[in-house]
């Protein structure tokens, strides 16, 4: 699989180049980049008001405001590399997995499962289930 390498400021992004004509795949790619960069504006723009974020084994975050507050609390950690292994979408569902590495050299493998507000190409994310495991 060919991978595109690009720089987003100090954040190195490595992901498959297969999002060409797949709007939801491209949204999930950009959403994960925004998460790594802590781009709260982009994230808030692309979730529903009643979003539910279930971080398995940790916490459940409900609603756009609480989601934004949680992201603000995460600003202390600076990501240096985001490797996206796969992005899969079908209808109103999607998934992305990969590894996120931070300045402190800690790395986390993640898999996020998304449910969109509809199957439309411009649908917003209404639910996220995150599985996160520290790997280094």
Secondary structure, DSSP 8 states (H G I E B T S, - for coil): --EEEEEETTEEEEEES--TT-HHHHHHHHHHHHHHHT-HHHHHHTEEEEEEEEETTTEEEESHHHHHHHHHHGGGS-EEEEEEEEEEEETTEEEEEEEEEETTS-EEEEEEEEEESSSSTT--EEEEEEEEEE--
